[in-house]
Amino acid sequence: MEPVLAIGLMSGTSLDGIDAALLRTDGEAAVKPLAFVTRPYSPEERAILQAAAEQALTMAMPAWHPAIRAAELLLDQSHAAIVGALLAEAGVAAGDVAVIGCHGQTIAHRPDRGWTWQIGEGAALAEATGIAVVDRLRVADVAAGGQGAPLLPVYHRALCAALPKPVAMLNLGGVGNLTWIGEGDALIAFDTGPANGLVNSWVEAHGGAAFDAEGALAASGQVHISVLDAMLDNPWFDLPPPKSLDRHDFTIQPAIGLSPADGAATLTRFTAETVALGLRLLPAPPRRLIAVGGGRHNPTLMRMIGAACGLPPEPIEALGSNGDATEAEGFAYMAVRSLRGLPISFPGTTGAPRSLAGGTLHRPPASVRVA
């Protein structure tokens, strides 16, 4: 297959905003990023999405609720708007784009109960843009008994194709995850624990900021070892991969009572130590640890990870890539793989029983289809 233009949309569990990337790819070795835009959420929008997640986590199964519908309408409008902004930025016509890979917003991830829930309607986006949309990229994996996460490893493998193996890619979003790529393109991947999620919640609760900019608050505090040890004393960290987490499986509760600076320092160190625990589960130490996601902008977190792991993480910019765009690019890449019937999840990445294709294709109505 010749490479095609594809758009990827990602709204992460950090609730910082929507990312959109334009990629030319064949879903295999050909990968050429072309454009990237991001749209931050306002505090009011974050509150709407947070309310939807809080409601979803109370449910035994996904069900309609006004708070969730409000969040979905917000996402549908935001997705369509950012696609338009990306096309304008790239100077590309909608008719030249083969597909949009739309991750949506995860409001609950419950593979132990047989479901995962990403809101944002692919059919609505296809109608609004006139471009085919692939969404529900995690659902088939969970239905087959997989964890449904992480999904980015197949794209990480493409990005690391030229690097000496083994190599590992560390995604520092709301939740952290590792991708290990060995000889022969062997893949192992799993969530390591909270990445930015707990620290973001902490600073929001102690001053209203959305995140600890430059890790400055954590850098000014002291780590409370007793709190850290109590948080690390969790059998989940000893489970072998593959394994995955919901953003809300860990909370800031153990740090309550610490000063804002000490709490930020302790929670940041907790993230670093969970990465080190994750590395110990790999079949061989990676030669390099490549960092993507928002956490790579936090020098305090990056320094703590290097100290905990004995291997300094390198921002993916060292490979000539834009680490802010990696997740969105990955969903563009997976959308093309979905169109081709190629697998996007694997036994070593999600615990699926076999390599699985995924995603639901929504074609725009003929009346709005872009020629």
PyMOL commands that set and color helices and strands:
alter all, ss='L'
color gray80, all
select helices_A, chain A and resi 43-56+66-90+94-96+111-113+122-129+139-143+153-159+183-185+197-205+213-219+225-232+235-238+253-255+260-279+294-297+299-309+316-319+326-340+347-350
alter helices_A, ss='H'
color red, helices_A
select strands_A, chain A and resi 4-11+17-25+31-40+97-110+115-119+133-135+167-172+175-181+187-194+289-292+314-315+360-362
alter strands_A, ss='S'
color yellow, strands_A
deselect
rebuild
show_as cartoon
